[in-house]
Each structure stands twice: as C-alpha cells, then as structure tokens.
Amino acid sequence: MIIRTRLAAGVCALLAALTAGLAFPAGAAAGEPTGQDAPKVDLVLDVSGSMRARDIDGRSRMAAAKQAFNEVLDATPEEVELGIRTLGANYPGDDRKTGCKDTAQLYPVGPLDRTEAKTAVATLTPTGWTPIGPALLKAAGDLDGGDGSKRIVLISDGEDTCAPLDPCEVAREIAAKGIGLTIDTLGLVPTAKLSRQLSCIAEATGGTYTSVEHQDELTDRVNQLVDRAADPVVTPVATQGAGRCAGAPTLKSGLYTDREEFGQQRFYRVDVRPGQELRASVSVAADRAVNPGYGVLMRAVTSKGREIVRGEAAGNGRTDVISTGLRYPKAESDDEDAPAETVCLAVSHSFSAASGVKATPGLPLELTVDVVDAPSQANDVAAFGLGRGWWLLGVLILTGFLAGLVWGWLSRWRVAVWRTN
C-alpha cells in the first residue's frame, strides 16, 4: 500500500510537469496547444426582469452589469475574440414557450470593435424570462469551430425558468461533446437555489462559480475570466474508449478526454517499444450528485488479457475528482527490429448515481498518456515490473526460506549451548 501511495504521488507530480509543458516533445502532440486559433469568449448576460432590482451598491443589477461590461471591453486582450449573448432581453410577455426562446447574439464572437460592442450593451433593458439552458446551447454554437480555448462566462441573477430543459444537463451534454469548452458562472446577489444551479453548470465543464454582491467584484471577476482565456492551455483531445481491448483506439502521448457511464469499463491501446516506459494516469470527476464511497481503477493488460500492473484509488465523498496512475517499463531487446508491445489500458470506476440523478451522459474522464525512454537502471519498484506479482512473490518466498534456515540453525545452536551448560 505504501508503494502504491508513493507511486501515485510520483505519477501525479509527473503529470503536473506534463501539464505545464515540461515533458511533452517539441512537436505538436495530442492535447498540446498549437496556437493556430485565437481564444474565444462568449459573455452570456441575463437581461430578465429581475435585473431591475437595486441591490448592488445602491444601483440596479443591470446598471452594474453594463458598467462591468464596458470596463471589461476596454481591458480585453487584443488576441481574444469576444462575443456577447443575451437571455430574456426581448420578450416581455407571459407566454412561456415564447419566453424560453428569448436568447439572442448581441455582438458576434470575433475580433473586438470596442465602440460597437459598448453601443450594443447600452441598448439593453431588463425585460423577460430566464432561459439559461437554451442560451447555453446557443452560446456553444457561437464558439463552434477551431482548436483554440473556448469559454462561456454566464452572468445571472436568477435560476432558469425554462425547465425541464435543465441547464445542468445542458452543460453536461456540452462537456460530453469533447470540444474543450469551459463554462464559468457568476451569480448576482444569489439565493441558495441559484448558487446550487450555477455551481452545477460550472462543475460540469470544469469551470468556476463566483457569488457577486458588489460592482468591483463583478468587474474584476469577468476581467480575470476573459484574461484566463488568453493563457496557453492544453486542450484534451476527445476520444472514445471501447468495451474490449480488440476494438480500442490506439493513443499516442498526450491528454485525452472521454465519458464513462456507471458500471462501465473503457479500453485504450498504447504501443510500447523495447526500452520504453509507459506512464499513464486517469482522473474521473463527479459532475453530479453521487453516493459516497467510490473508487477508480486503471489496469495495464496484455492483448490477451493478462494484467501487467494496476493503479487504484478510493474516495469517501469529500472530493469531486479521484485520480490514479501507473508505470510500465518494457525491457530492452537485443533485436533491433523487435516489434512494439500493445498494452491495453482498462479504466473503470465505482461511482454510483444518487437517487433521481440521470446516469447519462457518463462521468467525465481525463486520461494522460506518455511513452518515454525507460531509465537504463531503474532504482525503484518499476525495475521489477511494477506489480508483476509472481516476481515479487518469488523474492518473498526465497527470502522467507533463507530466513527460516538461519533462524532454525540459530535455534538449534542455542538449544545445544543450553544443554551443554
């Protein structure tokens, strides 16, 4: 257990280095930022009737949002393509069906004309409903295309009024598409129910939720999120594991994302040549309510199903993400033309859905794969195959046998001395 704990810690440290870009090769690989496309941000603003409330530093919520947007537009980095979408800005009536379609693109995502964008914001007046789910679906479409970072910043003062199109489910569906889109949410003077809903939306895509009650908090937070979009990021590559090793996708070094349903097992293939070492880790996130007590298991197996090594971790409900990792060094070969070994990574978890929680789409899974030159003289458990149980068992048996012989000889010697005395 101690060895596994130390191994997991070492793998986590390695993965942190990989994420920082210290261990990937110079050429572009899966999950590595290429810098070809500009980062995109879509600001989604709630313009429903409740935005008339005057409880943000003595001003209306709408006035505070307008001022924040003007300051953010002035500070937006040149390389960021920014757009603005509204919800509840146009229909003042009582027809729910019409009100739940009330979302519009106020300013298209693209190179920013600050004057034009500010003019558009100035025209906004608190009007109608709060169709958060439909607005998120449209905003995801606004950001479609390209491989740069994509971020939605949702600002709302009330929970969605268009159920059963649950905005949490919408966010999970967006995340399940594997397009690398993050949703950050801000609640203006939020209630407990609004905080739960906005937190759920953000967590589904790896975003953040912030409660806002003052003008400067709103401006500073939106600025931070827009600036964050311009930071270099590693975007996971969407993949889809198979139910069997034979049909699994072959992965190269990189960062990948997938979805795994409750009770499901996913397989991925990695080719490892003699003299190389496979280093892999997996993280599974609970983006919805789950029962306490769960774990994640990652196994490296041969194409014939024999287990080589495993990594596992358990949780008790105090964290929403659980991770584990493994390493497998393949010995050098005297044959320069020796073929690569196909190693199958089998990933499973023991999360279970809480009562009333939908099982689909599956929980988000992030997989890191790195195939590197193995150390010439490994000085840890990896040198013994990292869990090839029969090797370790043989060493233990031999050690026990020798210890027994020595102990038996000492015991007989002591008895002989005692009898003599």
Sequence and secondary structure as in RCSB ss.txt:
>XXXX:A:sequence
MIIRTRLAAGVCALLAALTAGLAFPAGAAAGEPTGQDAPKVDLVLDVSGSMRARDIDGRSRMAAAKQAFNEVLDA
TPEEVELGIRTLGANYPGDDRKTGCKDTAQLYPVGPLDRTEAKTAVATLTPTGWTPIGPALLKAAGDLDGGDGSK
RIVLISDGEDTCAPLDPCEVAREIAAKGIGLTIDTLGLVPTAKLSRQLSCIAEATGGTYTSVEHQDELTDRVNQL
VDRAADPVVTPVATQGAGRCAGAPTLKSGLYTDREEFGQQRFYRVDVRPGQELRASVSVAADRAVNPGYGVLMRA
VTSKGREIVRGEAAGNGRTDVISTGLRYPKAESDDEDAPAETVCLAVSHSFSAASGVKATPGLPLELTVDVVDAP
SQANDVAAFGLGRGWWLLGVLILTGFLAGLVWGWLSRWRVAVWRTN
>XXXX:A:secstr
 HHHHHHHHHHHHHHHHHHTTSSS SS  BT     S  EEEEEEE SGGGG EEETTEEHHHHHHHHHHHHHHH
  TT EEEEEEESSS  SS HHHHTT EEEEEEEES  HHHHHHHHHT    S   HHHHHHHHHHHT SSSS E
EEEEEESS  SSTTS HHHHHHHHHHTTS EEEEEEEES  HHHHHHHHHHHHHTT  EEEE SHHHHHHHHHHH
HHHHHS     EE   BSSGGG  B  SEEEEEEE TT EEEEEEEE TTEEEEEEEEEE  S B S EEEEEEE
E TTS EEEEEEEEE SS SEEEEEEEEE    S TT   EEEEEEEEE   B TT    S EEEEEEEEEEE  
SS  SGGGGTSS HHHHHHHHHHHHHHHHHHHHHHHHHHHHHHHH 
